[in-house]
Amino acid sequence: MEEYSSSSIGNTTSMDASETDNAVTSAIVLAVSFMQHVTNPPRSMYQRISVERDRAITNERLMKDYFDPVGPRYNEVNFRRRFRMSSRLFLCIAQDLEREKPYFQQRCGARGRM
């Protein structure tokens, strides 16, 4: 390894305690100001606007319109025209998916709603 003389390095090898303390203090101040900038950015934070869509009521209306056992609003011909399959086949597929795959099982979301 090469050895450097104190003249080639400068005064860094002969730094006294007060200069070392000042360097450490300034490094800490820079680190703290950086961390404050990262955790609290200077720009304003935008919050999302929650729009209430009445999903539960819409689901009830859809089920009543197509699958009400007493008298659905739309008959089998309308269902077949819209979904290109019979309502019985659709219900069988939906029930099989719900039974086999957890993705298709109804559960509460992050906001605590179904």
Secondary structure as UniProt FT lines:
FT   HELIX           6..9
FT   TURN            11..14
FT   HELIX           17..39
FT   HELIX           55..67
FT   HELIX           76..83
FT   HELIX           87..100
FT   HELIX           102..104
FT   TURN            110..111
//
